[in-house]
Amino acid sequence: MTKEDDYRRNAAETLKLASRAASSGDKGRLLSLAEKWLDLAERTRDLARRRAGRVRVLHPLIHAKMPDVWHDTPSPTGRR
């Protein structure tokens, strides 16, 4: 299970608690907390997507010593 899944599960549990809250103040605070859990889940998902799409660029010294590593990634000098 991912962090995103955990956060969404926490939001669902918080909504269940809110539905059983006796006072409107408690209900409002729990609903606000559930929104924050969902926001955190979305931010976590977005961060994971950005990281997955990130291209790794080798340090120039590593590229000079090991030019065959990561053929599809251009070196910092623009050469492959």
Legacy VTK file of the C-alpha trace (Angstrom):
# vtk DataFile Version 3.0
C-alpha trace
ASCII
DATASET POLYDATA
POINTS 80 float
0.000 0.000 0.000
1.332 3.434 -0.905
1.401 6.583 1.192
-1.309 7.972 -1.074
-3.512 4.974 -0.258
-2.832 5.408 3.458
-3.782 9.087 3.305
-6.994 8.325 1.423
-7.867 5.613 3.943
-7.272 8.106 6.766
-9.596 10.570 5.022
-12.319 7.922 4.741
-11.987 7.027 8.426
-12.130 10.696 9.369
-15.319 11.111 7.314
-16.875 8.168 9.174
-16.014 9.843 12.464
-17.481 13.125 11.213
-20.740 11.413 10.326
-21.048 10.236 13.954
-19.925 13.473 15.598
-22.376 14.832 18.147
-21.618 18.522 17.748
-21.441 20.589 14.604
-18.074 21.964 15.772
-16.563 18.486 16.000
-18.083 17.557 12.655
-16.590 20.661 11.026
-13.130 19.999 12.444
-13.222 16.378 11.288
-14.382 17.357 7.799
-11.541 19.878 7.628
-9.094 17.162 8.688
-10.465 14.788 6.020
-9.887 17.488 3.383
-6.302 17.852 4.561
-5.747 14.090 4.275
-7.074 14.197 0.700
-4.894 17.202 -0.147
-1.876 15.327 1.195
-2.803 12.272 -0.899
-3.009 14.404 -4.047
0.298 16.122 -3.322
1.925 12.740 -2.734
0.533 11.427 -6.032
1.704 14.514 -7.926
5.191 14.266 -6.417
5.445 10.591 -7.393
4.420 11.434 -10.968
7.019 14.214 -11.201
9.727 11.926 -9.857
8.794 9.175 -12.313
9.172 11.563 -15.253
12.471 13.044 -14.119
15.439 12.532 -16.445
18.719 11.715 -14.771
21.757 13.601 -16.021
25.198 12.341 -15.177
27.787 14.488 -13.514
30.378 15.479 -16.175
33.199 13.568 -14.433
31.160 10.354 -14.257
30.113 10.740 -17.879
33.760 11.231 -18.897
34.809 8.041 -17.095
31.752 5.969 -18.059
30.318 7.308 -21.327
28.285 4.138 -21.972
26.078 4.627 -18.916
22.540 5.790 -19.719
22.874 6.040 -23.493
19.571 7.857 -23.808
20.567 10.644 -21.413
22.578 13.450 -22.953
25.694 14.483 -21.150
25.849 17.963 -19.653
27.951 19.033 -22.644
25.211 17.957 -25.045
27.185 14.970 -26.397
26.046 11.367 -26.059
LINES 1 81
80 0 1 2 3 4 5 6 7 8 9 10 11 12 13 14 15 16 17 18 19 20 21 22 23 24 25 26 27 28 29 30 31 32 33 34 35 36 37 38 39 40 41 42 43 44 45 46 47 48 49 50 51 52 53 54 55 56 57 58 59 60 61 62 63 64 65 66 67 68 69 70 71 72 73 74 75 76 77 78 79
